[in-house]
């Protein structure tokens, strides 16, 4: 984990963003395109780390299956 950043001008410590802030962060693409972008990245060679929960890796039919984390937790759009 990266240490907190210190802002040069004010010498204040910048806290890491909360989960809610990360979820609400605006991106340059629509949220609905996330799955398509992910599949394209896999197709051109994105290497994922080994799954920490291989017993869940095959449960791809579950609506909360995340192909990036390869577990049932949230859809890839989130």
C-alpha positions in Angstrom: 0.0 0.0 0.0 1.3 3.5 -0.9 1.9 6.0 2.0 -0.4 9.0 2.1 0.7 11.9 -0.2 1.8 15.1 1.4 0.6 18.2 -0.5 3.5 20.5 -1.1 1.6 23.8 -0.9 -0.3 23.2 2.3 1.7 20.4 4.0 -1.5 18.5 4.6 -1.6 14.8 4.4 -4.0 13.6 1.7 -6.1 10.7 2.8 -6.8 7.8 0.4 -10.2 7.9 -1.3 -13.0 6.0 0.3 -14.7 3.1 -1.4 -17.8 5.3 -2.1 -15.5 8.0 -3.7 -13.9 5.3 -5.8 -17.3 3.9 -7.0 -18.5 7.4 -7.9 -15.3 8.5 -9.7 -16.1 9.7 -13.2 -14.4 7.8 -16.0 -13.9 8.6 -19.7 -16.1 5.7 -20.7 -19.6 4.5 -19.7 -19.9 2.1 -16.8 -21.8 -0.3 -19.2 -18.6 -0.6 -21.3 -16.4 -2.0 -18.5 -17.1 -5.6 -19.3 -16.3 -5.1 -23.0 -13.1 -3.2 -22.2 -12.0 -5.9 -19.8 -12.7 -8.7 -22.4 -10.7 -6.8 -25.0 -7.8 -6.4 -22.5 -7.8 -10.1 -21.8 -7.8 -10.8 -25.6 -4.7 -8.7 -26.2 -2.8 -10.3 -23.3 -3.8 -8.9 -19.9 -2.4 -11.3 -17.4 -4.4 -11.7 -14.2 -2.8 -12.8 -10.9 -3.6 -16.3 -9.6 -7.1 -16.4 -8.1 -7.1 -16.3 -4.3 -10.3 -18.3 -4.2 -10.0 -20.9 -7.1 -13.1 -22.7 -5.8 -15.2 -19.7 -6.9 -13.5 -19.2 -10.3 -15.9 -21.4 -12.2 -19.1 -19.8 -10.9 -19.4 -17.5 -13.9 -23.2 -17.8 -14.2 -23.8 -15.9 -10.9 -24.8 -12.3 -11.6 -22.4 -11.1 -8.9 -19.4 -12.9 -10.4 -16.5 -10.6 -11.1 -14.2 -11.9 -13.9 -11.4 -9.6 -12.7 -11.3 -10.9 -9.2 -12.7 -14.3 -10.2 -15.0 -14.5 -7.2 -18.6 -13.8 -6.5 -18.7 -10.3 -5.0 -19.9 -7.7 -7.4 -20.5 -7.4 -11.2 -17.5 -6.1 -13.2 -19.4 -2.8 -13.8 -18.9 -2.0 -10.1 
